Every structure is written in C-alpha cells, then in structure tokens.
Amino acid sequence: MLPNFLVIGAAKAGTTSLHWYLGEHPDVFMSPAKDPSFFAYNVDAQGRLLWGEPELHSFPVRTQAEYERLFQDVGGATAVGEASTMYLECPQAAERIRQLLPDTRIICSLRQPVDRAYSDYVMYLRQAGRRFEPARDLDPGAAWADPGSRWMKIGRYHEQLLRYYERFPRQRIQAVLFDDLQRDPRGFMAELYGFLGVNPAFVPDLDLPHSAGGLPASPLFERLLVRGAQSAVKPWVPLRAANWMRRLRSRTMRPTPPLPAEMRQQLTEHFRADIVSTSELIGRSLEHWL
C-alpha cells in the first residue's frame, strides 16, 4: 500500500495540524509519524546527500520498503497520506513523487513568507535551547531576516510549487492558506476532506493544539513536553496521555513578541515579485500578504 495523497506544505504553515486533523477522519489514514521525508532523500555513489544538510535535515525513512511499512495498517481507509514539509523545498522531490505516485493528490499549505520565516526561526531557538533576544531578533539585520537565510528562502514559493504544477494535473493540487486555517478551521477542513473524496461533514477536534508556537517558559520543560507530545505514535504511550501533554505544553508557552510593523513590511518587499507569481500560479489573491 502506498499513499494516494501527500501534504507538502511549508514548515510552520499548519502542516502538523493538518496531519492530525486529516488523520482523525474515519476514512483517512495518515502515516503514524509526520515528516518521513522519503521523497526528499537521495545520495550519490559515495553516500553523500544530493540535497539537504545532515545537521538540519532528518531522513527517518530511506527505502521504499520502509516507506511501504508506514501504511501497512491502512485498513478500510479510502484516503491514505503523509505530510512532509521537505517535499516543497527539495528540488528533486516532485519528480520522485511523480515516478512512484503519478496519480497522487497534492495538498500544499502556504503562509505569509515573513511570518513563516519568523515562526520558523523561533522554533529553531526552542529546539536549540536558545533564548529569544529582542535586541538581536527584532532587528532588520538579524541573521534570520537576511534574504539569503534558510528561513527566508523557504518562503519563495513560486519556483518550488511550479515543479508540482509542471508534473501533476492542476485539479490534483490543492494550495491552501494558513490564514484560512486560522480564520475558519472547520470550513478549511471540510474543503480538504471534500478534495480527498471523504465525508466533508466530519469535524475533527479543533480545540486540541498541535505544534503550538511561542516561547517556552522553561527550555527544559519544553524539551520534556515535546518528547511526550511526539510520543503519540509510540504504542506504549496512550493517545490520551500524549494529547494531555500537548494541551499542557500550549499553556506553558508565552506569546512571541510581534514583528515591528515597519520591519515586517520591509522584509515583505523581498518577496513582492514572488508573491505575485505565486498568486497567479495557484489562482488565488495574495494581496493581503503584501
């Protein structure tokens, strides 16, 4: 068994929530763990990665046999999928997907590129156990805000998405916006369920926080709670316990200081042409991003 849909959305654009909300539907099966990243992994004859950096990118699933085992418990589900953010970034992923899954459906979640980069950087600080420093991180000269930083480059969506539109029929690609997920999560999910051909009237648990953002009150406590929340895929940790840890984690997070409006607008200018091109490609207005 192999998946018949993939979530390839950008990191920090709601893909973790999509992984869980989709998986709650009785007719949908999602791989037990998010981000298997199978189609982003490839090495040369010397065993060197053709794309990615070992210190930044993890490839937990590397062979087709390992990939197929992710879907061995599909049961009667009619929509079978997985979510890997690296599929949008990796230049080779679209072609590899086309070769193995030519009839798959593609869901791509996008977010305003500066907001996405900032959220991604704050996540990096959390994972590295580093503290947020306003004087350093809210300055236009901050490392993350450099147009060439890895946080900013991910937000240039047009070229990344074009690889999929060139290889798959437009009707099999659903580009969705993080803005819509925040504004109307129930309607957002109903649209996605319909795209996958399952009952759109099903309502997932939209109150359960997934991958909550913000700044941890305690870096040590954060690491412990993240490990617990992620262990929902482990058979020895009950899902109810893992969900309890997710809720507890969300209550221990402090809001991230908002980007100064002038800085956000200044950084958005770096993306203006790409936002216009992306809007034309997906057939949706993105004026509110500018």
Contacts in CASP RR format, 6 or more apart in sequence:
PFRMAT RR
TARGET T0000
AUTHOR 0000-0000-0000
METHOD contacts of the structure
MODEL  1
MLPNFLVIGAAKAGTTSLHWYLGEHPDVFMSPAKDPSFFAYNVDAQGRLL
WGEPELHSFPVRTQAEYERLFQDVGGATAVGEASTMYLECPQAAERIRQL
LPDTRIICSLRQPVDRAYSDYVMYLRQAGRRFEPARDLDPGAAWADPGSR
WMKIGRYHEQLLRYYERFPRQRIQAVLFDDLQRDPRGFMAELYGFLGVNP
AFVPDLDLPHSAGGLPASPLFERLLVRGAQSAVKPWVPLRAANWMRRLRS
RTMRPTPPLPAEMRQQLTEHFRADIVSTSELIGRSLEHWL
1 68 0 8 1.000
1 71 0 8 1.000
1 72 0 8 1.000
1 74 0 8 1.000
1 80 0 8 1.000
2 67 0 8 1.000
2 68 0 8 1.000
2 71 0 8 1.000
2 80 0 8 1.000
2 100 0 8 1.000
2 101 0 8 1.000
3 31 0 8 1.000
3 71 0 8 1.000
3 80 0 8 1.000
3 81 0 8 1.000
3 82 0 8 1.000
3 101 0 8 1.000
3 104 0 8 1.000
4 79 0 8 1.000
4 80 0 8 1.000
4 81 0 8 1.000
4 101 0 8 1.000
4 103 0 8 1.000
4 104 0 8 1.000
4 105 0 8 1.000
5 79 0 8 1.000
5 80 0 8 1.000
5 81 0 8 1.000
5 104 0 8 1.000
5 105 0 8 1.000
5 106 0 8 1.000
5 107 0 8 1.000
5 196 0 8 1.000
6 81 0 8 1.000
6 82 0 8 1.000
6 83 0 8 1.000
6 84 0 8 1.000
6 87 0 8 1.000
6 97 0 8 1.000
6 101 0 8 1.000
6 104 0 8 1.000
6 105 0 8 1.000
6 106 0 8 1.000
6 107 0 8 1.000
7 15 0 8 1.000
7 18 0 8 1.000
7 19 0 8 1.000
7 22 0 8 1.000
7 81 0 8 1.000
7 82 0 8 1.000
7 83 0 8 1.000
7 84 0 8 1.000
7 107 0 8 1.000
7 108 0 8 1.000
7 109 0 8 1.000
8 83 0 8 1.000
8 84 0 8 1.000
8 85 0 8 1.000
8 87 0 8 1.000
8 88 0 8 1.000
8 93 0 8 1.000
8 106 0 8 1.000
8 107 0 8 1.000
8 108 0 8 1.000
8 164 0 8 1.000
9 15 0 8 1.000
9 83 0 8 1.000
9 85 0 8 1.000
9 87 0 8 1.000
9 88 0 8 1.000
9 107 0 8 1.000
9 108 0 8 1.000
9 109 0 8 1.000
9 110 0 8 1.000
10 85 0 8 1.000
10 88 0 8 1.000
10 89 0 8 1.000
10 108 0 8 1.000
10 109 0 8 1.000
10 110 0 8 1.000
10 111 0 8 1.000
10 116 0 8 1.000
10 154 0 8 1.000
10 155 0 8 1.000
10 157 0 8 1.000
11 85 0 8 1.000
11 116 0 8 1.000
11 120 0 8 1.000
11 123 0 8 1.000
11 154 0 8 1.000
12 111 0 8 1.000
12 116 0 8 1.000
12 119 0 8 1.000
12 120 0 8 1.000
12 123 0 8 1.000
13 109 0 8 1.000
13 110 0 8 1.000
13 111 0 8 1.000
13 116 0 8 1.000
13 178 0 8 1.000
14 109 0 8 1.000
14 111 0 8 1.000
14 178 0 8 1.000
14 181 0 8 1.000
14 211 0 8 1.000
15 34 0 8 1.000
15 83 0 8 1.000
15 85 0 8 1.000
15 109 0 8 1.000
16 34 0 8 1.000
16 83 0 8 1.000
16 210 0 8 1.000
16 211 0 8 1.000
17 181 0 8 1.000
17 210 0 8 1.000
17 211 0 8 1.000
18 83 0 8 1.000
18 107 0 8 1.000
18 109 0 8 1.000
18 181 0 8 1.000
18 192 0 8 1.000
19 30 0 8 1.000
19 34 0 8 1.000
19 83 0 8 1.000
19 210 0 8 1.000
20 30 0 8 1.000
20 204 0 8 1.000
20 208 0 8 1.000
20 210 0 8 1.000
21 185 0 8 1.000
21 189 0 8 1.000
21 204 0 8 1.000
21 206 0 8 1.000
22 28 0 8 1.000
22 30 0 8 1.000
22 79 0 8 1.000
22 81 0 8 1.000
22 83 0 8 1.000
22 189 0 8 1.000
22 192 0 8 1.000
22 196 0 8 1.000
23 29 0 8 1.000
23 30 0 8 1.000
23 204 0 8 1.000
24 202 0 8 1.000
24 204 0 8 1.000
24 205 0 8 1.000
25 79 0 8 1.000
25 193 0 8 1.000
25 198 0 8 1.000
25 199 0 8 1.000
25 202 0 8 1.000
25 204 0 8 1.000
26 202 0 8 1.000
27 76 0 8 1.000
27 77 0 8 1.000
27 78 0 8 1.000
27 79 0 8 1.000
27 198 0 8 1.000
27 199 0 8 1.000
28 77 0 8 1.000
28 78 0 8 1.000
28 79 0 8 1.000
28 80 0 8 1.000
28 81 0 8 1.000
28 193 0 8 1.000
28 196 0 8 1.000
28 198 0 8 1.000
29 71 0 8 1.000
29 73 0 8 1.000
29 74 0 8 1.000
29 75 0 8 1.000
29 76 0 8 1.000
29 77 0 8 1.000
29 79 0 8 1.000
29 80 0 8 1.000
29 81 0 8 1.000
30 81 0 8 1.000
30 82 0 8 1.000
30 83 0 8 1.000
31 70 0 8 1.000
31 71 0 8 1.000
31 81 0 8 1.000
31 82 0 8 1.000
31 83 0 8 1.000
32 70 0 8 1.000
32 233 0 8 1.000
33 60 0 8 1.000
33 70 0 8 1.000
33 233 0 8 1.000
34 82 0 8 1.000
34 83 0 8 1.000
34 84 0 8 1.000
35 58 0 8 1.000
35 60 0 8 1.000
35 83 0 8 1.000
35 84 0 8 1.000
35 85 0 8 1.000
35 86 0 8 1.000
36 60 0 8 1.000
36 61 0 8 1.000
36 67 0 8 1.000
36 70 0 8 1.000
36 82 0 8 1.000
36 84 0 8 1.000
37 57 0 8 1.000
37 58 0 8 1.000
37 59 0 8 1.000
37 60 0 8 1.000
37 61 0 8 1.000
37 84 0 8 1.000
37 86 0 8 1.000
37 87 0 8 1.000
38 59 0 8 1.000
38 61 0 8 1.000
38 62 0 8 1.000
38 64 0 8 1.000
38 66 0 8 1.000
38 67 0 8 1.000
38 84 0 8 1.000
39 84 0 8 1.000
39 87 0 8 1.000
39 90 0 8 1.000
39 92 0 8 1.000
39 93 0 8 1.000
39 96 0 8 1.000
39 97 0 8 1.000
39 100 0 8 1.000
40 51 0 8 1.000
40 52 0 8 1.000
40 57 0 8 1.000
40 59 0 8 1.000
40 84 0 8 1.000
40 86 0 8 1.000
40 87 0 8 1.000
40 89 0 8 1.000
40 90 0 8 1.000
40 92 0 8 1.000
40 93 0 8 1.000
41 49 0 8 1.000
41 59 0 8 1.000
41 61 0 8 1.000
41 62 0 8 1.000
42 49 0 8 1.000
42 50 0 8 1.000
42 51 0 8 1.000
42 92 0 8 1.000
42 96 0 8 1.000
43 49 0 8 1.000
43 50 0 8 1.000
44 50 0 8 1.000
49 57 0 8 1.000
50 92 0 8 1.000
51 90 0 8 1.000
51 91 0 8 1.000
51 92 0 8 1.000
52 90 0 8 1.000
56 150 0 8 1.000
57 86 0 8 1.000
61 67 0 8 1.000
61 70 0 8 1.000
64 100 0 8 1.000
70 82 0 8 1.000
71 80 0 8 1.000
71 81 0 8 1.000
74 80 0 8 1.000
78 197 0 8 1.000
78 198 0 8 1.000
79 196 0 8 1.000
79 197 0 8 1.000
79 198 0 8 1.000
86 93 0 8 1.000
87 93 0 8 1.000
87 94 0 8 1.000
87 97 0 8 1.000
88 108 0 8 1.000
88 154 0 8 1.000
88 157 0 8 1.000
88 160 0 8 1.000
88 161 0 8 1.000
89 154 0 8 1.000
89 160 0 8 1.000
91 163 0 8 1.000
93 163 0 8 1.000
94 163 0 8 1.000
94 164 0 8 1.000
94 166 0 8 1.000
94 167 0 8 1.000
95 163 0 8 1.000
95 167 0 8 1.000
97 104 0 8 1.000
97 167 0 8 1.000
98 167 0 8 1.000
98 168 0 8 1.000
103 172 0 8 1.000
104 168 0 8 1.000
104 172 0 8 1.000
105 172 0 8 1.000
105 173 0 8 1.000
105 174 0 8 1.000
105 195 0 8 1.000
105 196 0 8 1.000
106 164 0 8 1.000
106 168 0 8 1.000
106 172 0 8 1.000
106 173 0 8 1.000
106 174 0 8 1.000
107 174 0 8 1.000
107 176 0 8 1.000
107 192 0 8 1.000
107 195 0 8 1.000
108 161 0 8 1.000
108 164 0 8 1.000
108 173 0 8 1.000
108 174 0 8 1.000
108 175 0 8 1.000
108 176 0 8 1.000
109 176 0 8 1.000
109 177 0 8 1.000
109 178 0 8 1.000
109 181 0 8 1.000
110 157 0 8 1.000
110 175 0 8 1.000
110 176 0 8 1.000
110 177 0 8 1.000
110 178 0 8 1.000
110 278 0 8 1.000
110 282 0 8 1.000
111 119 0 8 1.000
111 177 0 8 1.000
111 178 0 8 1.000
111 179 0 8 1.000
112 178 0 8 1.000
112 179 0 8 1.000
112 268 0 8 1.000
112 289 0 8 1.000
113 152 0 8 1.000
113 154 0 8 1.000
113 155 0 8 1.000
113 156 0 8 1.000
113 157 0 8 1.000
113 268 0 8 1.000
113 271 0 8 1.000
113 274 0 8 1.000
113 275 0 8 1.000
113 289 0 8 1.000
114 259 0 8 1.000
114 264 0 8 1.000
114 267 0 8 1.000
114 268 0 8 1.000
114 271 0 8 1.000
115 259 0 8 1.000
115 264 0 8 1.000
116 154 0 8 1.000
116 155 0 8 1.000
116 178 0 8 1.000
117 144 0 8 1.000
117 145 0 8 1.000
117 149 0 8 1.000
117 151 0 8 1.000
117 152 0 8 1.000
117 154 0 8 1.000
117 155 0 8 1.000
117 267 0 8 1.000
118 144 0 8 1.000
118 151 0 8 1.000
118 256 0 8 1.000
118 259 0 8 1.000
119 213 0 8 1.000
119 256 0 8 1.000
120 144 0 8 1.000
120 151 0 8 1.000
120 154 0 8 1.000
121 137 0 8 1.000
121 144 0 8 1.000
121 151 0 8 1.000
122 132 0 8 1.000
122 213 0 8 1.000
122 214 0 8 1.000
122 215 0 8 1.000
122 256 0 8 1.000
123 213 0 8 1.000
124 144 0 8 1.000
124 151 0 8 1.000
125 131 0 8 1.000
125 132 0 8 1.000
125 137 0 8 1.000
125 215 0 8 1.000
126 213 0 8 1.000
126 214 0 8 1.000
126 215 0 8 1.000
126 216 0 8 1.000
126 219 0 8 1.000
126 222 0 8 1.000
129 219 0 8 1.000
129 222 0 8 1.000
129 223 0 8 1.000
131 219 0 8 1.000
132 215 0 8 1.000
132 256 0 8 1.000
132 257 0 8 1.000
134 257 0 8 1.000
136 142 0 8 1.000
137 144 0 8 1.000
138 257 0 8 1.000
138 259 0 8 1.000
138 260 0 8 1.000
138 263 0 8 1.000
139 145 0 8 1.000
139 263 0 8 1.000
140 263 0 8 1.000
140 266 0 8 1.000
140 267 0 8 1.000
143 149 0 8 1.000
144 151 0 8 1.000
144 152 0 8 1.000
145 152 0 8 1.000
145 263 0 8 1.000
145 267 0 8 1.000
146 152 0 8 1.000
147 153 0 8 1.000
147 270 0 8 1.000
152 267 0 8 1.000
152 270 0 8 1.000
155 271 0 8 1.000
155 274 0 8 1.000
156 271 0 8 1.000
156 274 0 8 1.000
157 274 0 8 1.000
157 278 0 8 1.000
158 274 0 8 1.000
158 277 0 8 1.000
158 278 0 8 1.000
158 281 0 8 1.000
161 175 0 8 1.000
161 278 0 8 1.000
161 281 0 8 1.000
161 282 0 8 1.000
162 281 0 8 1.000
164 173 0 8 1.000
165 173 0 8 1.000
165 281 0 8 1.000
174 191 0 8 1.000
174 192 0 8 1.000
174 195 0 8 1.000
175 282 0 8 1.000
175 283 0 8 1.000
175 284 0 8 1.000
176 188 0 8 1.000
176 191 0 8 1.000
176 192 0 8 1.000
177 284 0 8 1.000
179 288 0 8 1.000
180 188 0 8 1.000
181 188 0 8 1.000
185 206 0 8 1.000
186 203 0 8 1.000
186 206 0 8 1.000
189 203 0 8 1.000
189 204 0 8 1.000
189 206 0 8 1.000
190 200 0 8 1.000
190 201 0 8 1.000
191 200 0 8 1.000
193 199 0 8 1.000
193 200 0 8 1.000
193 202 0 8 1.000
194 200 0 8 1.000
208 243 0 8 1.000
208 246 0 8 1.000
208 247 0 8 1.000
209 246 0 8 1.000
209 247 0 8 1.000
209 249 0 8 1.000
209 250 0 8 1.000
210 246 0 8 1.000
212 246 0 8 1.000
212 249 0 8 1.000
212 250 0 8 1.000
212 253 0 8 1.000
213 253 0 8 1.000
213 256 0 8 1.000
214 253 0 8 1.000
214 254 0 8 1.000
214 255 0 8 1.000
214 256 0 8 1.000
215 253 0 8 1.000
215 254 0 8 1.000
215 255 0 8 1.000
215 256 0 8 1.000
216 222 0 8 1.000
216 252 0 8 1.000
216 253 0 8 1.000
216 254 0 8 1.000
217 252 0 8 1.000
217 253 0 8 1.000
217 254 0 8 1.000
218 252 0 8 1.000
221 252 0 8 1.000
222 249 0 8 1.000
222 252 0 8 1.000
225 245 0 8 1.000
225 248 0 8 1.000
225 249 0 8 1.000
225 252 0 8 1.000
226 249 0 8 1.000
228 237 0 8 1.000
228 242 0 8 1.000
228 245 0 8 1.000
229 242 0 8 1.000
229 245 0 8 1.000
229 246 0 8 1.000
229 249 0 8 1.000
230 242 0 8 1.000
231 237 0 8 1.000
231 242 0 8 1.000
232 239 0 8 1.000
232 242 0 8 1.000
232 243 0 8 1.000
259 267 0 8 1.000
268 275 0 8 1.000
268 289 0 8 1.000
268 290 0 8 1.000
271 289 0 8 1.000
272 290 0 8 1.000
275 286 0 8 1.000
275 289 0 8 1.000
275 290 0 8 1.000
276 286 0 8 1.000
278 286 0 8 1.000
279 285 0 8 1.000
279 286 0 8 1.000
279 287 0 8 1.000
END
